Structures are given as C-alpha cells and as structure tokens.
C-alpha cells in the first residue's frame, strides 16, 4: 500500500509554526498525522534573522533554528512530514476530505489548514533588497530593533494604524503615509493615531523607493500626490502594512470574512465539520509565531475529540 493510501487520521496542510504545532499535538495524542508542505518546514519563520520575543529564549534565536526545533519535536512524537504540493481538497458527501497532491491522494476525516497568508508588497526599488535590513512587515517582531530611531509606516488600514501606535511607544519619531486623504481604519483607532504626539500623519503620499548603504535603510523617496512633487527624506526603517492575501484557494467552500480570512470559532473549527484553520489563514486578531503555535495546539486537541466522536459513532 502506498503512503497516500494509508489510513490517516489527520492531514495538516502547511508547515509553518501553526502546522508544526498541530502536527506535534496530534501525534502526541496518538493520531496518525501527516503534514504536507510544498517547500520546507518553518514557513515565514525561516526568513527571520533574530527572534527575540518567543518565550523561553532569553537570547534571540534565529527563525531557522526555531523552525528546526518545531520540526524535530513534531517528528519525535510521530508526525510524518511529506514534501509535496497540494492541488485540491475535496469535501466528500460522507463528510470526509480527499486531499489531492502531486504524489497521490489521501482520504481523511480531518484537515487542518495552516496555509498562511502572503503579505502584499509595494513592489518598489529597494524593498526586497532591504528586507531584514530596515524594511519590515511586523512592528511587534522588528520594532524594538529601531528604538528611538526614525520610522516610516506605509498604509492606512487597521494594521497600519495599530502598528504605528505600537511603534510610537518605541520611538518619538513615527511618520505614517497613506495614498488617500483619510485613513480607512476604524474611526476609533484612526483617531488615536491622529492625536498621538509621536506620530506625524501625511495623507496623499506614496513611497517611490527605499535607499540605503547596502547594509541598512538610510533614505526613502516620497511622492506628494497633492502637490505632485518627489522628495527624499532620511529614515532608519520602513514598516509596510498594506494587507495580505490569505491562502484559501483550496477550500472555497469554507466561510470567510470580508478580508478573505477563514472564519473559525475559538476551537479553530471552520464552517465545515472536520475542517480546521490555524495561523495566518484564519481571522485571528493577533498574528505572531506564538499565537500560530497556540492555534495549532488548540486545533489538534479538538480535532482529536472530533475523531473520537466519529469512531464512537461507527461502533453504534
């Protein structure tokens, strides 16, 4: 019998912290759990140079090292990690799921979606070059590296405004730019930004280019839409919050919110029985490695109970 034909309790799609945590907890609960990952286990954690806010690590730990520990611990408990591309997740009439991959098919009672979200990028010169060198998409992760520095924030939604408020506690010199003449964030949070003495708001502005000395950001080129002029200004860091695209294409039948994130309850259950969503793909209010890991643990625990109920029904 091929691996894709074995009887498996749970398929986890995505090998970031949420998926690896789900795999560990599922295997530890005695479930036969397979984690399917297209690239390498670790997800976006792999690109983090120094992670200083993960509990238990007094000194900063690299994302690669943390991801490796996640993977080894999951495999130690018996989870199987398969490098393959998932092509479809069919919801069958009997309630089961058929996961179709480039290497075969798995039919399982439970699927945990840990596919994450792809952040939106500006696509401007210097953005990729200076990622991790002053360009960031997470204030909570990287803000403390720029304490008392001059920071530029790009965006006008809830994330941009909320992260600006966080950064304003780290430095007194935050500038937020937005291409419209008003924020699209909730009025309450936008008002807090506009009345924060540490934040300067510039509407009708866009970012043309991010410049540096090769090792760090030093300057940006801004465009003033209202006056149709370009100008350079010194900044130590650029934080970009223009949204993200959750990877939900495999489960179009699951309920999503207005922003496209999978809707779950506190047990990580989606609108489809047996389908769970964890990490950045779901509509969680706070997206960090630690919350993703928590999501995975919660999903595995209650998915285990769901599987036990199914087995109990089969004996009646």
HUTA-V206280 format. One record per helix or strand. SS is the DSSP state (2 for helix, 1 for strand). FROM is the first residue (numbers start at 1). TO is the last residue. Records with the same first field share a line. If there is no record, write none. Layout:
SS=FROM-TO + FROM-TO
This chain:
2=3-5 + 17-28 + 43-47 + 63-76 + 139-146 + 158-167 + 187-194 + 249-251 + 279-281 + 289-314
1=10-13 + 33-37 + 51-51 + 61-61 + 80-83 + 86-91 + 97-101 + 104-108 + 110-113 + 117-119 + 125-125 + 131-131 + 135-136 + 151-154 + 174-178 + 199-203 + 205-212 + 217-224 + 229-234 + 237-240 + 244-246 + 256-256 + 262-262 + 269-269 + 275-277 + 282-282
